[in-house]
């Protein structure tokens, strides 16, 4: 055991000495390993982080929520017939009432009308490109809206279409600055809204809501601003399943209620689409799988080149130490000891190159997390995957040079130049 430990320590020391003495040669040899491990770990880290972010967002938005409007989020088994979807009638308060009264499996039902690309004014200040969400009751519960300052819309304000609104964090910062917006007035499409609250900053979510750059207003207050039944706007129902309610069963109940309300005849296609977040995640899983394969292919070529580089440097090392190998064998060193010595040296070089790639991934993940507010985390699992692949490449690339060193004839080796 002591002899084996000595071989390992000596081999690692020689590998590090190789790094110090032949910096350029070793760097060029390790470059392929570094790029390959960087590609693999970068892809795995980004995909894992995106999946975790999606899971967290799904937990926030709810995987038990249906979104019903004119447009399907994905194609329905064929060509995406947008010209047909565009002509479908919009969701209205009638459909909302039909679902509320005829779908007992629904815990919460609400209606939302997004109005995009508006300007909002306060005094001399004007902010362009904000969204207004005209909503019915329970919208805050379905979307888990958190209020940072003030309060949310009351039921009376929503039912009466009162001129009251709740603004996003970015709207508050850019429009009001250091002024307390609660109780102040903002004008949207010629109508004044008293600011009741400010929403907590959350960023854009998977369902397409950008609450940070928006104002939430009562649905009926929007009827005086726009034609809510115009095909230029796309109101949608949001239905949250009750406790222990199967989402597929809820879809059939909602579909039946809406077909009856809209008097769709048996055999006719629905004139609405029922969407859910799982549709998006399924497509994303396919996309992630493709990216993963591409990443592994690129990394595979880099590791192949890197492996040849390590094999080359190990053959050179064997050549440089031929006399030393002969002396070791002459005084009783076994072939296994020589083989292990050069294998460990190759593994050490590969792990060093792999660690450089992993460190680059770590630095970039920190930059993305803290510089661009896009959380990316290098997991312990991916770290060990990178180290393990590096070690495996070291074994494969170093075996042939190590075996050639182990099989040297001691007499011939000592006499070599």
Beta strands, then each sheet from edge to edge (+ up, - down):
strand 1: 65-69
strand 2: 106-122
strand 3: 125-135
strand 4: 147-150
strand 5: 164-167
strand 6: 185-188
strand 7: 191-199
strand 8: 214-218
strand 9: 236-241
strand 10: 273-276
sheet 1: 4+ 7- 5- 8+ 3+ 2- 9+ 1- 10+
sheet 2: 4+ 7- 5- 8+ 3+ 2- 6+
end
